[in-house]
Amino acid sequence: MLTGRMRIHWTVLTALLALSLPTAVWAKQIIIVPSGTEAPYLSAAAAAGKNLTQQGHTVETVQLSDVAKDIDAFMNRKADVYLAVGTKAATLLHKQVKSPAQLYYCLVAGPETLGLTKDEPAWGVKTDVPLEQQFKLLRRALPLVRKVGLLYRSDVPASAESLRAAQQALPEGLELVSVAIDKNKSVAEAIDALFDQKVDLVWTTADAAVYDISTIRVLLLASLRKQTPVFGFSVAFVKAGALLGVGVDARKQGEQAAGLILRQTKAPSAAGLVEPPEFQIVLNTIVAERISVELPSSLVSEAAIVFRPEAAQTDKADKP
Protein backbone atom coordinates (compact mmCIF):
# COMPACT_ATOMS: atom_id res chain seq x y z
CA MET A 1 0.00 0.00 0.00
CA LEU A 2 1.40 3.38 -1.05
CA THR A 3 1.91 6.05 1.59
CA GLY A 4 1.13 9.69 0.85
CA ARG A 5 4.81 10.46 0.25
CA MET A 6 5.20 7.45 -2.06
CA ARG A 7 2.13 8.54 -4.05
CA ILE A 8 3.71 11.95 -4.57
CA HIS A 9 6.98 10.40 -5.70
CA TRP A 10 5.13 8.05 -8.07
CA THR A 11 3.14 10.93 -9.56
CA VAL A 12 6.32 12.94 -10.18
CA LEU A 13 8.05 9.91 -11.70
CA THR A 14 5.09 9.26 -14.02
CA ALA A 15 5.13 12.88 -15.19
CA LEU A 16 8.86 12.76 -15.85
CA LEU A 17 8.53 9.53 -17.80
CA ALA A 18 5.77 11.03 -19.91
CA LEU A 19 7.97 13.99 -20.74
CA SER A 20 10.91 11.77 -21.66
CA LEU A 21 8.97 9.39 -23.91
CA PRO A 22 9.87 9.64 -27.62
CA THR A 23 7.65 11.41 -30.12
CA ALA A 24 6.39 8.01 -31.28
CA VAL A 25 3.81 8.16 -28.46
CA TRP A 26 1.87 10.58 -30.66
CA ALA A 27 3.30 9.27 -33.91
CA LYS A 28 1.25 9.86 -37.03
CA GLN A 29 0.87 8.00 -40.28
CA ILE A 30 2.14 10.50 -42.86
CA ILE A 31 1.98 10.12 -46.64
CA ILE A 32 4.13 12.38 -48.82
CA VAL A 33 2.90 12.89 -52.39
CA PRO A 34 5.41 14.44 -54.84
CA SER A 35 3.86 15.97 -57.97
CA GLY A 36 6.41 14.23 -60.18
CA THR A 37 9.77 12.50 -60.36
CA GLU A 38 11.74 15.67 -61.12
CA ALA A 39 14.68 16.40 -58.82
CA PRO A 40 13.09 19.29 -56.88
CA TYR A 41 10.07 17.19 -55.85
CA LEU A 42 12.19 14.23 -54.85
CA SER A 43 14.65 16.41 -52.93
CA ALA A 44 11.88 18.13 -50.96
CA ALA A 45 10.10 14.84 -50.27
CA ALA A 46 13.29 13.15 -49.08
CA ALA A 47 14.20 16.03 -46.75
CA ALA A 48 10.72 16.14 -45.25
CA GLY A 49 10.57 12.38 -44.85
CA LYS A 50 13.92 12.24 -43.10
CA ASN A 51 12.98 14.92 -40.57
CA LEU A 52 9.58 13.41 -39.85
CA THR A 53 10.93 9.87 -39.49
CA GLN A 54 13.57 11.06 -37.05
CA GLN A 55 10.77 12.36 -34.84
CA GLY A 56 9.06 8.98 -34.68
CA HIS A 57 6.40 9.36 -37.37
CA THR A 58 5.65 6.65 -39.92
CA VAL A 59 6.30 8.09 -43.37
CA GLU A 60 5.47 6.73 -46.81
CA THR A 61 6.04 8.41 -50.18
CA VAL A 62 3.58 7.81 -53.02
CA GLN A 63 3.94 9.41 -56.44
CA LEU A 64 1.03 11.53 -57.65
CA SER A 65 0.75 9.42 -60.81
CA ASP A 66 0.03 6.38 -58.63
CA VAL A 67 -2.43 8.32 -56.48
CA ALA A 68 -4.37 9.48 -59.54
CA LYS A 69 -4.79 5.92 -60.83
CA ASP A 70 -7.28 5.17 -58.05
CA ILE A 71 -7.87 8.16 -55.80
CA ASP A 72 -10.62 6.42 -53.83
CA ALA A 73 -8.39 3.48 -52.91
CA PHE A 74 -5.62 5.87 -51.96
CA MET A 75 -7.85 7.93 -49.67
CA ASN A 76 -9.18 4.76 -48.02
CA ARG A 77 -5.73 4.28 -46.52
CA LYS A 78 -6.71 7.09 -44.10
CA ALA A 79 -3.39 8.67 -43.20
CA ASP A 80 -3.32 11.22 -40.38
CA VAL A 81 -1.28 13.73 -42.37
CA TYR A 82 -0.68 14.26 -46.08
CA LEU A 83 2.21 16.34 -47.43
CA ALA A 84 1.76 17.47 -51.03
CA VAL A 85 4.99 18.43 -52.80
CA GLY A 86 4.16 20.75 -55.70
CA THR A 87 1.04 22.43 -57.03
CA LYS A 88 -0.51 19.43 -58.81
CA ALA A 89 -0.41 17.25 -55.72
CA ALA A 90 -1.63 20.09 -53.49
CA THR A 91 -4.66 20.97 -55.62
CA LEU A 92 -5.70 17.34 -56.06
CA LEU A 93 -5.38 16.41 -52.38
CA HIS A 94 -7.11 19.60 -51.25
CA LYS A 95 -10.29 18.27 -52.84
CA GLN A 96 -9.89 14.91 -51.13
CA VAL A 97 -8.43 15.31 -47.63
CA LYS A 98 -11.09 15.87 -44.98
CA SER A 99 -10.84 16.55 -41.25
CA PRO A 100 -9.56 15.10 -38.96
CA ALA A 101 -6.80 14.32 -41.49
CA GLN A 102 -4.50 17.28 -42.18
CA LEU A 103 -3.04 18.49 -45.47
CA TYR A 104 0.31 20.27 -45.72
CA TYR A 105 2.24 21.36 -48.81
CA CYS A 106 5.50 22.81 -50.11
CA LEU A 107 6.90 23.90 -53.50
CA VAL A 108 3.60 25.65 -54.24
CA ALA A 109 3.30 29.16 -55.68
CA GLY A 110 0.31 31.31 -54.74
CA PRO A 111 -1.48 28.90 -52.36
CA GLU A 112 -4.03 31.59 -51.51
CA THR A 113 -5.07 32.02 -55.16
CA LEU A 114 -5.28 28.23 -55.53
CA GLY A 115 -7.80 28.16 -52.68
CA LEU A 116 -5.63 26.07 -50.37
CA THR A 117 -6.41 28.29 -47.38
CA LYS A 118 -10.19 28.00 -47.86
CA ASP A 119 -12.82 25.33 -47.19
CA GLU A 120 -10.82 22.43 -45.69
CA PRO A 121 -7.67 24.52 -45.16
CA ALA A 122 -4.17 23.28 -45.83
CA TRP A 123 -1.00 24.48 -44.13
CA GLY A 124 2.29 24.93 -45.90
CA VAL A 125 5.29 26.75 -47.27
CA LYS A 126 4.93 28.71 -50.48
CA THR A 127 7.62 29.43 -53.03
CA ASP A 128 6.61 33.08 -53.43
CA VAL A 129 9.37 35.28 -52.05
CA PRO A 130 7.91 38.40 -50.35
CA LEU A 131 7.84 41.31 -52.79
CA GLU A 132 9.52 43.60 -50.30
CA GLN A 133 12.51 41.24 -50.20
CA GLN A 134 12.66 41.08 -53.99
CA PHE A 135 12.60 44.85 -54.41
CA LYS A 136 15.22 45.20 -51.67
CA LEU A 137 17.48 42.83 -53.62
CA LEU A 138 16.79 44.75 -56.83
CA ARG A 139 17.81 48.08 -55.30
CA ARG A 140 20.92 46.57 -53.79
CA ALA A 141 22.00 45.03 -57.10
CA LEU A 142 21.04 47.94 -59.35
CA PRO A 143 20.80 51.17 -57.32
CA LEU A 144 20.41 53.32 -60.44
CA VAL A 145 17.20 51.61 -61.57
CA ARG A 146 14.22 53.95 -61.40
CA LYS A 147 11.61 52.65 -63.88
CA VAL A 148 10.52 49.01 -63.49
CA GLY A 149 8.46 47.27 -66.18
CA LEU A 150 5.87 44.56 -65.56
CA LEU A 151 3.80 42.38 -67.90
CA TYR A 152 0.37 41.17 -66.80
CA ARG A 153 -3.08 40.23 -68.09
CA SER A 154 -5.94 42.53 -67.19
CA ASP A 155 -8.49 39.84 -68.10
CA VAL A 156 -7.17 37.37 -65.50
CA PRO A 157 -8.05 38.35 -61.89
CA ALA A 158 -4.99 36.69 -60.34
CA SER A 159 -2.68 38.41 -62.81
CA ALA A 160 -4.31 41.79 -62.22
CA GLU A 161 -3.92 41.19 -58.48
CA SER A 162 -0.18 40.56 -58.96
CA LEU A 163 0.07 44.03 -60.48
CA ARG A 164 -1.75 45.60 -57.53
CA ALA A 165 0.47 43.73 -55.09
CA ALA A 166 3.60 44.98 -56.86
CA GLN A 167 2.30 48.54 -56.81
CA GLN A 168 1.68 48.34 -53.08
CA ALA A 169 5.10 46.82 -52.32
CA LEU A 170 7.06 49.19 -54.58
CA PRO A 171 9.51 51.21 -52.47
CA GLU A 172 9.84 54.95 -52.74
CA GLY A 173 12.06 56.02 -55.62
CA LEU A 174 10.87 53.34 -58.04
CA GLU A 175 8.19 53.75 -60.68
CA LEU A 176 6.20 50.77 -61.95
CA VAL A 177 5.25 50.71 -65.64
CA SER A 178 2.83 47.97 -66.67
CA VAL A 179 1.63 46.61 -70.01
CA ALA A 180 -1.35 44.28 -70.37
CA ILE A 181 -0.62 41.46 -72.81
CA ASP A 182 -4.33 40.98 -73.55
CA LYS A 183 -4.55 44.55 -74.85
CA ASN A 184 -1.90 43.90 -77.49
CA LYS A 185 -2.04 41.77 -80.62
CA SER A 186 0.69 39.43 -79.41
CA VAL A 187 3.11 38.77 -76.57
CA ALA A 188 5.97 40.11 -78.69
CA GLU A 189 4.04 43.35 -79.31
CA ALA A 190 3.35 43.73 -75.59
CA ILE A 191 7.03 43.21 -74.78
CA ASP A 192 8.05 45.79 -77.39
CA ALA A 193 5.52 48.23 -75.92
CA LEU A 194 7.06 47.73 -72.48
CA PHE A 195 10.59 48.41 -73.69
CA ASP A 196 9.37 51.41 -75.70
CA GLN A 197 8.58 53.06 -72.36
CA LYS A 198 12.33 53.10 -71.60
CA VAL A 199 12.17 50.88 -68.54
CA ASP A 200 15.42 50.30 -66.66
CA LEU A 201 14.50 46.72 -65.78
CA VAL A 202 11.73 44.19 -66.36
CA TRP A 203 10.51 42.56 -63.16
CA THR A 204 8.75 39.20 -63.48
CA THR A 205 6.50 37.18 -61.24
CA ALA A 206 5.45 33.52 -61.31
CA ASP A 207 2.27 34.41 -63.17
CA ALA A 208 1.08 31.38 -65.15
CA ALA A 209 -1.26 33.60 -67.17
CA VAL A 210 1.74 35.52 -68.51
CA TYR A 211 4.84 33.37 -68.48
CA ASP A 212 5.48 30.18 -70.36
CA ILE A 213 8.59 29.01 -72.21
CA SER A 214 7.71 31.01 -75.31
CA THR A 215 7.07 34.27 -73.46
CA ILE A 216 10.28 33.92 -71.44
CA ARG A 217 12.31 33.30 -74.58
CA VAL A 218 10.90 36.36 -76.37
CA LEU A 219 11.40 38.56 -73.31
CA LEU A 220 15.00 37.48 -72.75
CA LEU A 221 15.96 37.97 -76.39
CA ALA A 222 14.42 41.44 -76.32
CA SER A 223 16.26 42.28 -73.11
CA LEU A 224 19.60 41.49 -74.76
CA ARG A 225 18.75 43.61 -77.79
CA LYS A 226 17.67 46.50 -75.58
CA GLN A 227 20.54 45.98 -73.13
CA THR A 228 17.96 46.00 -70.33
CA PRO A 229 18.12 43.55 -67.41
CA VAL A 230 15.37 41.18 -66.32
CA PHE A 231 14.63 40.15 -62.73
CA GLY A 232 13.68 36.46 -62.81
CA PHE A 233 11.33 34.62 -60.47
CA SER A 234 13.24 31.32 -60.43
CA VAL A 235 16.66 29.75 -60.74
CA ALA A 236 15.77 28.41 -64.18
CA PHE A 237 14.70 31.89 -65.34
CA VAL A 238 18.03 33.40 -64.29
CA LYS A 239 19.94 30.53 -65.87
CA ALA A 240 18.03 31.11 -69.12
CA GLY A 241 19.13 34.75 -69.30
CA ALA A 242 17.72 37.00 -66.58
CA LEU A 243 20.39 39.11 -64.87
CA LEU A 244 19.32 38.29 -61.33
CA GLY A 245 16.46 36.87 -59.36
CA VAL A 246 15.38 34.67 -56.51
CA GLY A 247 14.88 30.96 -56.10
CA VAL A 248 14.02 28.43 -53.47
CA ASP A 249 16.03 25.44 -52.33
CA ALA A 250 13.82 22.36 -52.73
CA ARG A 251 15.51 20.58 -49.83
CA LYS A 252 14.91 23.57 -47.55
CA GLN A 253 11.27 23.65 -48.62
CA GLY A 254 10.88 20.05 -47.51
CA GLU A 255 12.57 20.78 -44.20
CA GLN A 256 10.37 23.84 -43.62
CA ALA A 257 7.23 21.82 -44.35
CA ALA A 258 8.34 19.07 -41.97
CA GLY A 259 9.00 21.67 -39.28
CA LEU A 260 5.52 23.08 -39.76
CA ILE A 261 3.99 19.61 -39.47
CA LEU A 262 5.95 18.88 -36.30
CA ARG A 263 4.77 22.13 -34.72
CA GLN A 264 1.14 21.69 -35.71
CA THR A 265 0.44 17.96 -35.84
CA LYS A 266 -1.11 17.82 -32.36
CA ALA A 267 -3.38 20.85 -32.88
CA PRO A 268 -3.04 23.24 -35.84
CA SER A 269 -2.59 26.75 -34.49
CA ALA A 270 -4.03 28.68 -37.43
CA ALA A 271 -6.34 27.80 -40.30
CA GLY A 272 -4.52 27.82 -43.61
CA LEU A 273 -1.21 29.03 -42.21
CA VAL A 274 1.17 29.99 -45.05
CA GLU A 275 4.86 30.40 -44.31
CA PRO A 276 7.22 32.45 -46.53
CA PRO A 277 10.14 30.48 -47.93
CA GLU A 278 13.82 30.64 -47.23
CA PHE A 279 15.08 31.97 -50.55
CA GLN A 280 18.30 32.14 -52.54
CA ILE A 281 19.92 35.03 -54.40
CA VAL A 282 20.66 33.99 -57.98
CA LEU A 283 22.90 35.95 -60.38
CA ASN A 284 23.97 35.57 -64.00
CA THR A 285 27.29 37.30 -64.63
CA ILE A 286 27.29 36.04 -68.23
CA VAL A 287 24.32 38.31 -68.88
CA ALA A 288 25.92 41.08 -66.83
CA GLU A 289 28.86 41.09 -69.27
CA ARG A 290 26.62 41.04 -72.33
CA ILE A 291 24.54 44.02 -71.23
CA SER A 292 27.47 45.86 -69.62
CA VAL A 293 26.18 45.81 -66.04
CA GLU A 294 28.49 45.55 -63.05
CA LEU A 295 26.99 43.77 -60.07
CA PRO A 296 28.30 44.58 -56.57
CA SER A 297 31.10 42.18 -55.64
CA SER A 298 29.59 41.75 -52.16
CA LEU A 299 26.34 40.55 -53.72
CA VAL A 300 28.16 38.11 -56.02
CA SER A 301 29.95 36.68 -52.99
CA GLU A 302 26.70 36.33 -51.06
CA ALA A 303 24.63 34.78 -53.85
CA ALA A 304 23.76 31.09 -53.46
CA ILE A 305 23.95 30.48 -57.21
CA VAL A 306 26.05 32.38 -59.75
CA PHE A 307 26.07 31.53 -63.45
CA ARG A 308 29.48 32.67 -64.68
CA PRO A 309 31.14 33.21 -68.08
CA GLU A 310 33.42 30.24 -67.46
CA ALA A 311 31.91 26.78 -67.53
CA ALA A 312 31.86 26.41 -63.76
CA GLN A 313 29.21 28.04 -61.61
CA THR A 314 28.93 28.71 -57.92
CA ASP A 315 26.09 26.71 -56.43
CA LYS A 316 25.92 26.70 -52.64
CA ALA A 317 22.67 24.75 -52.33
CA ASP A 318 20.33 22.37 -54.14
CA LYS A 319 18.53 24.01 -57.04
CA PRO A 320 14.73 23.64 -57.42
C-alpha positions as CSV (number, residue, x, y, z in Angstrom):
1,M,0.0,0.0,0.0
2,L,1.4,3.4,-1.0
3,T,1.9,6.0,1.6
4,G,1.1,9.7,0.9
5,R,4.8,10.5,0.2
6,M,5.2,7.5,-2.1
7,R,2.1,8.5,-4.1
8,I,3.7,12.0,-4.6
9,H,7.0,10.4,-5.7
10,W,5.1,8.0,-8.1
11,T,3.1,10.9,-9.6
12,V,6.3,12.9,-10.2
13,L,8.0,9.9,-11.7
14,T,5.1,9.3,-14.0
15,A,5.1,12.9,-15.2
16,L,8.9,12.8,-15.8
17,L,8.5,9.5,-17.8
18,A,5.8,11.0,-19.9
19,L,8.0,14.0,-20.7
20,S,10.9,11.8,-21.7
21,L,9.0,9.4,-23.9
22,P,9.9,9.6,-27.6
23,T,7.7,11.4,-30.1
24,A,6.4,8.0,-31.3
25,V,3.8,8.2,-28.5
26,W,1.9,10.6,-30.7
27,A,3.3,9.3,-33.9
28,K,1.3,9.9,-37.0
29,Q,0.9,8.0,-40.3
30,I,2.1,10.5,-42.9
31,I,2.0,10.1,-46.6
32,I,4.1,12.4,-48.8
33,V,2.9,12.9,-52.4
34,P,5.4,14.4,-54.8
35,S,3.9,16.0,-58.0
36,G,6.4,14.2,-60.2
37,T,9.8,12.5,-60.4
38,E,11.7,15.7,-61.1
39,A,14.7,16.4,-58.8
40,P,13.1,19.3,-56.9
41,Y,10.1,17.2,-55.8
42,L,12.2,14.2,-54.9
43,S,14.6,16.4,-52.9
44,A,11.9,18.1,-51.0
45,A,10.1,14.8,-50.3
46,A,13.3,13.2,-49.1
47,A,14.2,16.0,-46.7
48,A,10.7,16.1,-45.2
49,G,10.6,12.4,-44.8
50,K,13.9,12.2,-43.1
51,N,13.0,14.9,-40.6
52,L,9.6,13.4,-39.9
53,T,10.9,9.9,-39.5
54,Q,13.6,11.1,-37.1
55,Q,10.8,12.4,-34.8
56,G,9.1,9.0,-34.7
57,H,6.4,9.4,-37.4
58,T,5.7,6.6,-39.9
59,V,6.3,8.1,-43.4
60,E,5.5,6.7,-46.8
61,T,6.0,8.4,-50.2
62,V,3.6,7.8,-53.0
63,Q,3.9,9.4,-56.4
64,L,1.0,11.5,-57.7
65,S,0.8,9.4,-60.8
66,D,0.0,6.4,-58.6
67,V,-2.4,8.3,-56.5
68,A,-4.4,9.5,-59.5
69,K,-4.8,5.9,-60.8
70,D,-7.3,5.2,-58.1
71,I,-7.9,8.2,-55.8
72,D,-10.6,6.4,-53.8
73,A,-8.4,3.5,-52.9
74,F,-5.6,5.9,-52.0
75,M,-7.8,7.9,-49.7
76,N,-9.2,4.8,-48.0
77,R,-5.7,4.3,-46.5
78,K,-6.7,7.1,-44.1
79,A,-3.4,8.7,-43.2
80,D,-3.3,11.2,-40.4
81,V,-1.3,13.7,-42.4
82,Y,-0.7,14.3,-46.1
83,L,2.2,16.3,-47.4
84,A,1.8,17.5,-51.0
85,V,5.0,18.4,-52.8
86,G,4.2,20.7,-55.7
87,T,1.0,22.4,-57.0
88,K,-0.5,19.4,-58.8
89,A,-0.4,17.3,-55.7
90,A,-1.6,20.1,-53.5
91,T,-4.7,21.0,-55.6
92,L,-5.7,17.3,-56.1
93,L,-5.4,16.4,-52.4
94,H,-7.1,19.6,-51.2
95,K,-10.3,18.3,-52.8
96,Q,-9.9,14.9,-51.1
97,V,-8.4,15.3,-47.6
98,K,-11.1,15.9,-45.0
99,S,-10.8,16.6,-41.3
100,P,-9.6,15.1,-39.0
101,A,-6.8,14.3,-41.5
102,Q,-4.5,17.3,-42.2
103,L,-3.0,18.5,-45.5
104,Y,0.3,20.3,-45.7
105,Y,2.2,21.4,-48.8
106,C,5.5,22.8,-50.1
107,L,6.9,23.9,-53.5
108,V,3.6,25.7,-54.2
109,A,3.3,29.2,-55.7
110,G,0.3,31.3,-54.7
111,P,-1.5,28.9,-52.4
112,E,-4.0,31.6,-51.5
113,T,-5.1,32.0,-55.2
114,L,-5.3,28.2,-55.5
115,G,-7.8,28.2,-52.7
116,L,-5.6,26.1,-50.4
117,T,-6.4,28.3,-47.4
118,K,-10.2,28.0,-47.9
119,D,-12.8,25.3,-47.2
120,E,-10.8,22.4,-45.7
121,P,-7.7,24.5,-45.2
122,A,-4.2,23.3,-45.8
123,W,-1.0,24.5,-44.1
124,G,2.3,24.9,-45.9
125,V,5.3,26.8,-47.3
126,K,4.9,28.7,-50.5
127,T,7.6,29.4,-53.0
128,D,6.6,33.1,-53.4
129,V,9.4,35.3,-52.0
130,P,7.9,38.4,-50.3
131,L,7.8,41.3,-52.8
132,E,9.5,43.6,-50.3
133,Q,12.5,41.2,-50.2
134,Q,12.7,41.1,-54.0
135,F,12.6,44.9,-54.4
136,K,15.2,45.2,-51.7
137,L,17.5,42.8,-53.6
138,L,16.8,44.7,-56.8
139,R,17.8,48.1,-55.3
140,R,20.9,46.6,-53.8
141,A,22.0,45.0,-57.1
142,L,21.0,47.9,-59.3
143,P,20.8,51.2,-57.3
144,L,20.4,53.3,-60.4
145,V,17.2,51.6,-61.6
146,R,14.2,54.0,-61.4
147,K,11.6,52.6,-63.9
148,V,10.5,49.0,-63.5
149,G,8.5,47.3,-66.2
150,L,5.9,44.6,-65.6
151,L,3.8,42.4,-67.9
152,Y,0.4,41.2,-66.8
153,R,-3.1,40.2,-68.1
154,S,-5.9,42.5,-67.2
155,D,-8.5,39.8,-68.1
156,V,-7.2,37.4,-65.5
157,P,-8.0,38.4,-61.9
158,A,-5.0,36.7,-60.3
159,S,-2.7,38.4,-62.8
160,A,-4.3,41.8,-62.2
161,E,-3.9,41.2,-58.5
162,S,-0.2,40.6,-59.0
163,L,0.1,44.0,-60.5
164,R,-1.7,45.6,-57.5
165,A,0.5,43.7,-55.1
166,A,3.6,45.0,-56.9
167,Q,2.3,48.5,-56.8
168,Q,1.7,48.3,-53.1
169,A,5.1,46.8,-52.3
170,L,7.1,49.2,-54.6
171,P,9.5,51.2,-52.5
172,E,9.8,55.0,-52.7
173,G,12.1,56.0,-55.6
174,L,10.9,53.3,-58.0
175,E,8.2,53.8,-60.7
176,L,6.2,50.8,-62.0
177,V,5.2,50.7,-65.6
178,S,2.8,48.0,-66.7
179,V,1.6,46.6,-70.0
180,A,-1.3,44.3,-70.4
181,I,-0.6,41.5,-72.8
182,D,-4.3,41.0,-73.6
183,K,-4.6,44.6,-74.8
184,N,-1.9,43.9,-77.5
185,K,-2.0,41.8,-80.6
186,S,0.7,39.4,-79.4
187,V,3.1,38.8,-76.6
188,A,6.0,40.1,-78.7
189,E,4.0,43.3,-79.3
190,A,3.4,43.7,-75.6
191,I,7.0,43.2,-74.8
192,D,8.1,45.8,-77.4
193,A,5.5,48.2,-75.9
194,L,7.1,47.7,-72.5
195,F,10.6,48.4,-73.7
196,D,9.4,51.4,-75.7
197,Q,8.6,53.1,-72.4
198,K,12.3,53.1,-71.6
199,V,12.2,50.9,-68.5
200,D,15.4,50.3,-66.7
201,L,14.5,46.7,-65.8
202,V,11.7,44.2,-66.4
203,W,10.5,42.6,-63.2
204,T,8.7,39.2,-63.5
205,T,6.5,37.2,-61.2
206,A,5.5,33.5,-61.3
207,D,2.3,34.4,-63.2
208,A,1.1,31.4,-65.2
209,A,-1.3,33.6,-67.2
210,V,1.7,35.5,-68.5
211,Y,4.8,33.4,-68.5
212,D,5.5,30.2,-70.4
213,I,8.6,29.0,-72.2
214,S,7.7,31.0,-75.3
215,T,7.1,34.3,-73.5
216,I,10.3,33.9,-71.4
217,R,12.3,33.3,-74.6
218,V,10.9,36.4,-76.4
219,L,11.4,38.6,-73.3
220,L,15.0,37.5,-72.7
221,L,16.0,38.0,-76.4
222,A,14.4,41.4,-76.3
223,S,16.3,42.3,-73.1
224,L,19.6,41.5,-74.8
225,R,18.7,43.6,-77.8
226,K,17.7,46.5,-75.6
227,Q,20.5,46.0,-73.1
228,T,18.0,46.0,-70.3
229,P,18.1,43.6,-67.4
230,V,15.4,41.2,-66.3
231,F,14.6,40.2,-62.7
232,G,13.7,36.5,-62.8
233,F,11.3,34.6,-60.5
234,S,13.2,31.3,-60.4
235,V,16.7,29.7,-60.7
236,A,15.8,28.4,-64.2
237,F,14.7,31.9,-65.3
238,V,18.0,33.4,-64.3
239,K,19.9,30.5,-65.9
240,A,18.0,31.1,-69.1
241,G,19.1,34.7,-69.3
242,A,17.7,37.0,-66.6
243,L,20.4,39.1,-64.9
244,L,19.3,38.3,-61.3
245,G,16.5,36.9,-59.4
246,V,15.4,34.7,-56.5
247,G,14.9,31.0,-56.1
248,V,14.0,28.4,-53.5
249,D,16.0,25.4,-52.3
250,A,13.8,22.4,-52.7
251,R,15.5,20.6,-49.8
252,K,14.9,23.6,-47.5
253,Q,11.3,23.7,-48.6
254,G,10.9,20.1,-47.5
255,E,12.6,20.8,-44.2
256,Q,10.4,23.8,-43.6
257,A,7.2,21.8,-44.4
258,A,8.3,19.1,-42.0
259,G,9.0,21.7,-39.3
260,L,5.5,23.1,-39.8
261,I,4.0,19.6,-39.5
262,L,5.9,18.9,-36.3
263,R,4.8,22.1,-34.7
264,Q,1.1,21.7,-35.7
265,T,0.4,18.0,-35.8
266,K,-1.1,17.8,-32.4
267,A,-3.4,20.8,-32.9
268,P,-3.0,23.2,-35.8
269,S,-2.6,26.7,-34.5
270,A,-4.0,28.7,-37.4
271,A,-6.3,27.8,-40.3
272,G,-4.5,27.8,-43.6
273,L,-1.2,29.0,-42.2
274,V,1.2,30.0,-45.0
275,E,4.9,30.4,-44.3
276,P,7.2,32.5,-46.5
277,P,10.1,30.5,-47.9
278,E,13.8,30.6,-47.2
279,F,15.1,32.0,-50.5
280,Q,18.3,32.1,-52.5
281,I,19.9,35.0,-54.4
282,V,20.7,34.0,-58.0
283,L,22.9,35.9,-60.4
284,N,24.0,35.6,-64.0
285,T,27.3,37.3,-64.6
286,I,27.3,36.0,-68.2
287,V,24.3,38.3,-68.9
288,A,25.9,41.1,-66.8
289,E,28.9,41.1,-69.3
290,R,26.6,41.0,-72.3
291,I,24.5,44.0,-71.2
292,S,27.5,45.9,-69.6
293,V,26.2,45.8,-66.0
294,E,28.5,45.5,-63.0
295,L,27.0,43.8,-60.1
296,P,28.3,44.6,-56.6
297,S,31.1,42.2,-55.6
298,S,29.6,41.7,-52.2
299,L,26.3,40.5,-53.7
300,V,28.2,38.1,-56.0
301,S,30.0,36.7,-53.0
302,E,26.7,36.3,-51.1
303,A,24.6,34.8,-53.9
304,A,23.8,31.1,-53.5
305,I,23.9,30.5,-57.2
306,V,26.1,32.4,-59.7
307,F,26.1,31.5,-63.4
308,R,29.5,32.7,-64.7
309,P,31.1,33.2,-68.1
310,E,33.4,30.2,-67.5
311,A,31.9,26.8,-67.5
312,A,31.9,26.4,-63.8
313,Q,29.2,28.0,-61.6
314,T,28.9,28.7,-57.9
315,D,26.1,26.7,-56.4
316,K,25.9,26.7,-52.6
317,A,22.7,24.8,-52.3
318,D,20.3,22.4,-54.1
319,K,18.5,24.0,-57.0
320,P,14.7,23.6,-57.4
